[in-house]
């Protein structure tokens, strides 16, 4: 029996021997002229699965942020979706100034401002002077009760709502609060001893860490619709997005909470990881160790599919060779990441940015490669069998 070149699975073998035809857009020609009708549906379904399973290879451009002349050290705190960045810079006057970087222009906001956050309207959360919001039309001062005159502010959303904490003194417990146009709201529950707000999203949800009367260990939770939703104990929540997804740590591993569903994000091979930021696309940034019993960690990204990417590969090798370590701070919805690079003693950090490249290259995942390999193997086996017949 003579094997016909378009017979059965031998057509797949022919395809495996000429993958460039498919990659060059000739799949339609192949299906029409070289594949029998009985195989077309199955092959098309398999190819669609492979295409759907393609992973985009992450690629980033590294750049230092522009700094004013005479900067001794600097660290970044926030970035919004317009790419505006808040940095805190120590100058030669030995005061720490807050700088706004916007469209390539760097503006000194002075040493009386302690920049904590910036929302998508360009409003700046000032952590000095008991907490303020700096807007184009003026300054909004955040009021605290007289018996809790000290305040820490953590996050500002696009509605002008602020998450933070108030306390009477450094030795006293703190009360998590939210400020809005209606004033200040305490987020302290009856069973809560002390707590602090870490972040706020545009839904008005607040990420909280707290202790309770019956358990002094760290609890993580989300305040939503006047209800505290506990995420776990021995946990810290550090950020959340507008979908209500929160990230932080559970034990010594990076954690993702989607509602109350918990996911251990794992490590790069070491013992420790932490997630410190998440955008509305579900991209998560943080850090991870790469070897057991080693606490030198790498900057990492968990992409929308949960793949863990070592971002140290995009840091200039000459910086890493000096023993400098990148610490990520924030990520916006365009996937732009900001952070600081410094030594282990945290002296003289300098801010940097990782910008996604415009045209990432698709790469097949291991599942796709396995399916393609299996198809090719079956095709070659069938061709040998029909050649013997």
N, C-alpha and C positions, 0 to 999 in steps of 0.2 A: 504493500500500500504506500503510495507516494503522498508525503505530507504537503498539503497546500499551504502556501505562505500566509494565508489569511485564516487558517483553521484555528478554532478554539483558543486555548491559552498560549499557543505559539505566537499569537498576535501580541500578547503581553511581553513575551521575550523579545520580539522585534522592537517593541516600544522601549524596553529597558536598554537595548543596544543603541537607541537613538534618542536619548532624553532631550537633546538640544532642540529637536523638532517641536516637542511639547512646550518647552520653555520659551520658544520663539513664536508661540501663538498658533502652531499648526495642529493643535489638538482636533479641531473640526475636520481638517483634511484627513487626518489619521483615522478618525471614527468613521468617515464616509467611505474611504477607499480600502482600508486595511483591517477593519474589524467587523466580524459577522454580527448580524442583528441580535443574535441571542446573547452576545457578550456586552453589547453597548451599554445597556442600563447598569449592569453591575460595575463595569469599568468606570463609567461616568460617576456613579455614586462613590466609588473608592477614591477617585481623583478629587471629588468635592470634599471628602473627608480629609484628605491630605492637605488640600489648600486651606481648609478651615482650621487645620491644626498647625499651620505655619506660625512660628513665633518671630516677632520682630526683634532683631538684634539691637540691643541698646547701644547707643553711641553718644558721647557728650564732648563738648568743647570746654576746656578749662580756661578760666581767666581770673586774674586778680581784680578785685573791685578798685576803682579809682579812689585814691585817698588824698587829703590835703597835704601840702608840703609841711614837713616837720612832724608828721604822725609818728608816734612812738609805738603804739599798738592799737589794735581795733578788733572789734567783733560785731557780727551782724545779729539782728534779733528778728527781723520780719521782712517778708516780701508779699506784695499783693499781685492780683492778676494783670495789672498794667505794668508790672516789672519795677515798681517803685520799692526801694529798699531802705530800711532803717538800720543804721550802724551807730555804734558808740565808740568814739575815738579819743584816745589820750593824746593831747598835743604837748608841745614844749612848755606850756604854762602849767603842766602836770594836772590840769583839770580834764575830766572826761566830758567831751562834747557829743551831742547827738547830731548826726548828719543824715540828711535825706538825699538819696541818689535817685534822680528822675530824668529819663531821657538823656543820660550822659552828663547831666548837670548835678554837681554836688553842692548842697546848701548846708551851711552851718546853722543849726538851730540853737546853739549856745550850750553852756555848761549847766544852766538851770533846768534843762529838759533832760529827762531820762527816758529815752524812747523804748517802748515795750512792744508795740504792735502798730500795724497800719492796715486799715480796711480798704475795700475796693473803691471807695469814694475819695481816697487820699487823706482821710482823717487819721490823726496820729494819737495813739494812747501814750500819755506821759505818766511815768511812774513816780515822778517827783511831786513835791507839794501836796501830798495826800491823794494824788491821782487826778488827772485832768484829761480832757479830749481837746486836741488842737484842731480847729476847723478853719475853712476859708473865711468864715464870718465871725470868728471869735473863739473864745475859750470856754469850755463847759467844765466847771469844777465839780468833782464828785464829793458829795457830802457824806460824812460818817458821824454816828452819834457821839456825843461828848464823852461818854465813858469808853469808847473805842476809837480814840483819836488817831491811831496809826492804821495805815492801809497798805496793802500790796495789790496792784492790779496786774492781771494776767493776759486778758484777751479782749478784743473789741470787734463786734460784728458790723455788718453794713447798715443796721438799724440804729446804731449808736448805743447798743446795749454793751455793758462791760461786766466781765466776770473777775472776781478778786476775793480778797479776804480782809477782814478787819480784826484788830486785837488791841487790848488795852496796854500791853507792854511786851517786851521781848520774852519774858518768862511766862506769859499767860497763853492760854489756848486761843486759837484763831477761829473765827466764824466765817464760813464761806458765804459770799453775798453776790447779788447781781444788781447793777445800777441800770436804770432806764429813765425814760422821760417821766415815769410815775414816781421816781425816787429810788431808794435802796430797798431791796428785799433780802431778808435773811434766808439762807438755804439750810440752816441748822435744824435737824430733826430732834425729836424728843430723846432718841437713843444715842445721838451723836455727841461725843465729848469735844472733839476739835476737828476742824477740816479746812481745806483750802481749795479754791477753784483754780483749775489749770487752763481751761479754754472754754470758748463759747462759739456756737455756730449760728447761722442765719435763721435757724428755727427757734432760737432762744434756749436751746439745750446747753447745759453746762456740765463739763467734765470735772468730777470731784475726787479728791483723796481725803480719807477721814478715818478716825478711830471711833469706837463705840464703847458704851458703858461695860459691856460684857466681853469685849475683845479689843485689846490695845494694838493688835497688828494692823498693818495698813490695809484699808478697804478701798476699792475703786468703785465708782458709781457715776451715773448720769442723772442729773436733775432735769426732768422733762414733764411739762404740764403739771407743775406743782407736786410732782411725785419723784421720790428718790428710787432709782432702779439700781440695785447692787449688781456689779459685774463680777466681783470675786474678792477673796481675801489674799493676803500676802501679794498684793497687786498694786500697781500704780498706773493710772490713766494719764496720758500727757497731751493728747490732741484728739480732735474729732472733726468730721467734715459735715457738710450740709445734708448728707444722707443718714446721719446718725451713727455712722461707723466710727469707732473709737480705737485708739492704739496706745500702747504703753508696754508694761512688763507684767508678767505673771511669774513669780519666782525670779529666775535669772534668764528667762527667755522672752523675746519680743512677743507681744500679744496683739491680736486683732479681735475686737468685739463687733459683730454685726447684729445690732440689737443686743440680745443676751447670749447669742451664740458665740462661743469662744474658739479661737484658732491659735494654736501654738505655731508661730512663724519660723521656728527653728533657728539654726546658726549656719555659719560657713564652715563648720567642722570643729569649732571650739566649744567652750562651756557656756558662754554668755552672749546674749544679744539684747538689744533694746530698740523699740520703735518710738520715734519722737515726733513724727509729722505724717499727715495724710491729706491728700487733696481730694477734690470732688470726683476725680476719675478713679479713685481707689488706689493710686500709687502711694507707697509708704516709704519713708526714709528712716534710717537709723544707723546702727553700728553692730558689729559682731566680731567676736574673736574667731580665729581660723584654726587654732590648735588647742587641744586640752591643756589645762594648767598654764595657759599663756593669756595674759590680760592686755596684750597689745592688740587693739581691734582695728577693723577696716570699716570704711564707710560703705553702706549697702542701700540698695533699692529693692523693694518688693514690687513687681509690676502688677498690672491689672489682673493677670492670670495667676499671680502668686509666685512667679519665678523670682528667685533671689539672685541679685546681680551685685558682684563685687565692684564698687565704684572706684576703688583704688587704682584700677587699670587705667582710669582717665586722669589721674593725678600725675603731673610730670615726675618721671623717675628720679630726677636729680633732687627733688624735694623729699621724696620718700627715703632716698639714700642718706639724707641728713638726719634721719630718725624723726622727721616731722609727721604728725598724725592729723588727718582731716576729721573735723567734727561738724556734722551737718546740723543745720538749724531750722530750715523751713523749705517747703516746696509749694509752688503755686499751681494753678490748674493747667498751665502750659507745660508743666513738667520741669520748669526751671528751678534748680536747687541752689541754695546758698549755705555757706558754712564758713568755718574758720580753720586754718591750718596752724599747728603749733607743736611744741615739744611736749614731752610727758609731764614736765613741771608747769605747763600751761603759762609759760612766760612769752610775752610778745606775740600773741596770736595775730594773724593777718587774714582778712576776709577774702573769700573767693566765690566764684559762681560756676556751676556746671550747667551748660545750655545744651538741650537735645539738638543733635544735628538735624538738618532739614529733611534728609532723605535716608532714613534707616534702611538697612538691607534685610529682606526677609530671610530667615533661616528655618529649615525644617526642624521640628522637635524630634526627640527620640522615637515617639510613637509613629510619626510620619515615616521616618527612615525605616523602622521595623516593618511597616506595612508595604512600603516600596520594595524592600529586600525580599519579603515573603512572596510578593507578586512576581518578582523577577525569578526567584528560585523555582516557583511552580511553573512558570513559563519555560524555563530552560529544561526542567525535567520532562515536561510534556513534549518538547521538541525532540529530545533524545528518544523518547518512547515511540513517537510516530515515525522517526527516522529508521528505527529498527523494524517496523511493521512492513 
